[in-house]
Amino acid sequence: MRKLLVYLKNRLDEQSQLLLRNTSWILGSSIIRSGLAFLRSIVVARCLGLEAYGTYAIIASFVVALQDFFNLNIGNAFIKFGAEFRTQKRTDKVVALMKACFFATFITACLSLLVTWGLVSLAYEKIVDQPGLAVYILLFALSDVSTFFDPLGKSILRLYYKFRINSLIQVATSVVELAVISVVVFMNPGDIKSFIIALLCIRLVNLLINNSVVYVELRHEIGAHLGAPLRLLAGSKREIFRFAAGNSLSKSLLTVINQGDTFLVGTIAGTSFAAFYNIAKRLAGVCAAVTDPFMQSIYPQLSNLVAERKVTEIKTMILRIMKTAAVPALTVAAVVMLLSPWLVTLIYGGDFAPAAGALRITILTSMLASVFFWNQGMMLSLGLVRYRFMVYLFTLAGGIGLAFILVPPWQATGMALTVLLMKTTIISTFTLVSIKKLNQLADTT
């Protein structure tokens, strides 16, 4: 790891080196946690079996896609406006914004659980084809509440470039989660109910731990301002709401693109093909673990650079990191495409061998996202929230239509090809628009 960081440091400019320093802890944490999550997926898939794992994949896809419509994803708004308040030396406003974000997140989390309960009650047979799982879908939805709060806590720490303790805690909780889940599925093979109960318990514990770390890390910075009233945000509340609402809708559409695909495969082609597609996504996702921390770290840095109108530094940083990421991304993609049948059979077993075809496509999607990991953060930093929403909306509509054409003949591979085309459209559009906006910003400097 140290040799990798030294190599990257020697190739990068000053801003890219700052990004690397900010990312070093979270990079190590992400690689370890991705490895642990990968091991967990292997254990769960092998112990649950093809049909049960496919059912779980469909439930997870449905719940995550649905609940994210209520998730404000307000962490990005906190970073954008928190960066402005920090530039103004207004820590009291930062704390007031923090309070408002947690309160709004709590309200929307409760609403999401109510809507999930309503839809499961009304349309259970449309979600899964196995009886007796309605309560467990709701329990999984409750466990997914952590996705409302954990990203906000991480965003708060990212704004202050504090990753060390949080990274260590996340690794520790991931180890415990792997151990608990492994014991449960080994003792109850094929039992999706006991698996979901165990997942709920461990995620609720992790939720409490991860968000407690936020206060521990920032107590010296924010401790003197804990009494900051929400009225401090009065002059900015309209702008904050507009950004948060637009970003929430955009992020919800992105989640449907990233998570709803498995549910769509299950609906069109059946449970087994949902399992094959989910396995392919997990294998491809492991290969992208290195760039995920950079994606998390680059947004606050880009926000600060845009606020300071340092266009030249932004362009230099982006070009350097793309060149650095391209070679390993292409190498990994070539190796995985060549060895995909062997990899799937070796890791998940012969029952999941048909996932190899989808893996060849999903690895291309994953590597493309790895090279252009910066463009979503760039769109947010430039305030192009409404434009991002429209791109996601039209791409999603086209992708759903394309899926009904490609999935029936090619099943999981057809869905993988659909997502590749969707992601290519999104990335190319975001890149062109970002460059145009940066040039406009440079002209007004």
Secondary structure as UniProt FT lines:
FT   HELIX           2..11
FT   HELIX           14..48
FT   HELIX           50..67
FT   TURN            68..70
FT   HELIX           75..87
FT   TURN            88..89
FT   HELIX           91..127
FT   TURN            131..132
FT   HELIX           134..143
FT   TURN            144..145
FT   HELIX           146..159
FT   TURN            160..161
FT   HELIX           164..187
FT   TURN            189..190
FT   HELIX           192..222
FT   HELIX           223..225
FT   TURN            226..227
FT   HELIX           230..233
FT   TURN            234..236
FT   HELIX           237..269
FT   HELIX           271..287
FT   TURN            288..290
FT   HELIX           291..307
FT   TURN            308..309
FT   HELIX           311..348
FT   HELIX           350..352
FT   TURN            353..354
FT   HELIX           355..371
FT   TURN            372..374
FT   HELIX           375..381
FT   TURN            382..383
FT   HELIX           385..443
//
